[in-house]
Amino acid sequence: MPIDELVTWRQLAGDPRLIGALAECDARGWDALPLAPRALAQLLPKLWGSEKAAERWLAKNPPEAYRDIIRVWGVLNTYRPPGQTSWSRVLVLHGADPGRTWGVPAGDIRVREAPSRRSLGGL
């Protein structure tokens, strides 16, 4: 059998904190997990005791849909709730109900539009 990709056991099995966070999302009935340090620390303080801890974890373990267990759970996207100036990443459950987020009204989350072909130089 030809081998086309090598992955670490951690990539295959999933990061323990990410697995815990996804289990907590399931337990709370959330269809999305914000991947911003402040949100992780506020929503899941048992996994990330502070915003700095979440920031360090994200820097060391950037979720990548093509290689992590998250490809089984959902898709990566970006969002920006009202009052937030920068875009943040969010992991959204496949086939998610947009009304079941982590306490942010779904109507308040604006998903970034894909760039148009014109803005990409006609590619």
C-alpha positions in Angstrom: 0.0 0.0 0.0 1.6 3.3 -1.0 2.0 5.9 1.8 1.0 9.4 0.8 1.2 11.2 4.1 2.9 10.9 7.5 1.2 12.3 10.6 2.1 12.2 14.3 0.0 10.2 16.7 -1.2 13.5 18.3 -2.4 14.7 14.9 -4.2 11.4 14.3 -5.7 11.1 17.8 -6.2 14.8 18.4 -4.9 17.3 20.9 -6.3 16.5 24.4 -7.4 20.1 25.0 -9.1 20.4 21.7 -10.8 17.0 22.3 -12.0 18.3 25.7 -13.2 21.6 24.2 -15.2 19.7 21.5 -16.7 17.4 24.1 -17.7 20.5 26.2 -19.3 22.0 23.0 -21.3 18.8 22.6 -22.3 18.7 26.3 -23.4 22.4 26.2 -25.3 22.0 22.9 -23.0 24.4 21.0 -22.4 23.9 17.3 -19.4 26.2 17.2 -16.1 26.7 19.1 -14.5 30.1 18.9 -10.7 29.9 18.5 -9.9 33.3 19.9 -7.8 33.3 23.1 -10.1 35.5 25.1 -13.2 33.5 24.2 -11.4 30.2 25.0 -10.4 31.4 28.4 -13.8 32.8 29.2 -15.8 29.9 27.9 -13.6 27.0 29.0 -11.5 28.2 32.0 -10.9 24.6 33.1 -9.0 24.0 29.9 -7.4 27.4 29.5 -7.0 29.2 32.8 -6.1 32.5 31.2 -6.2 34.4 27.9 -2.4 34.1 27.8 -2.6 30.3 28.2 -5.0 30.0 25.4 -2.9 32.4 23.2 0.2 30.2 23.8 -1.7 27.0 23.1 -3.1 28.4 19.9 0.4 29.5 18.8 1.9 26.1 19.6 -1.1 24.1 18.2 -2.7 26.1 15.4 -5.7 24.0 14.3 -5.4 22.9 10.7 -8.4 21.3 9.1 -6.3 19.3 6.6 -4.4 17.4 9.3 -6.2 17.5 12.6 -9.0 15.5 14.1 -11.2 18.6 13.7 -11.8 17.7 10.0 -14.1 15.0 11.5 -16.0 17.4 13.8 -16.4 20.5 11.7 -14.9 23.2 9.4 -12.8 26.2 10.1 -14.2 29.6 9.4 -13.8 33.2 10.5 -16.2 35.5 12.4 -16.4 38.9 13.9 -19.1 39.8 16.4 -20.3 43.4 16.8 -17.7 45.5 18.6 -14.8 43.3 17.7 -12.4 45.0 15.2 -10.5 41.9 14.0 -11.6 38.6 12.6 -11.2 35.5 14.6 -11.3 31.8 13.7 -14.1 29.5 14.7 -14.6 25.8 14.3 -18.2 25.1 13.2 -19.8 21.7 13.4 -20.6 20.1 10.0 -24.3 20.8 9.2 -24.6 23.2 12.2 -27.7 25.1 13.2 -26.6 28.7 13.0 -28.7 29.5 16.2 -26.7 27.1 18.4 -23.4 29.0 19.1 -21.6 29.6 22.4 -24.0 32.2 23.6 -23.5 34.8 20.9 -26.7 35.3 19.0 -26.2 33.8 15.5 -27.5 37.0 13.9 -24.6 39.0 15.6 -21.9 36.9 14.0 -20.8 38.1 10.6 -19.0 35.5 8.6 -16.3 36.9 6.3 -17.2 36.8 2.6 -14.9 34.9 0.3 -12.9 37.3 -1.9 -14.4 37.9 -5.2 -12.6 36.7 -8.4 -12.1 40.4 -9.3 -10.3 41.2 -6.1 -8.0 38.2 -6.7 -7.0 39.6 -10.1 -9.4 37.5 -12.1 -7.9 34.2 -10.9 
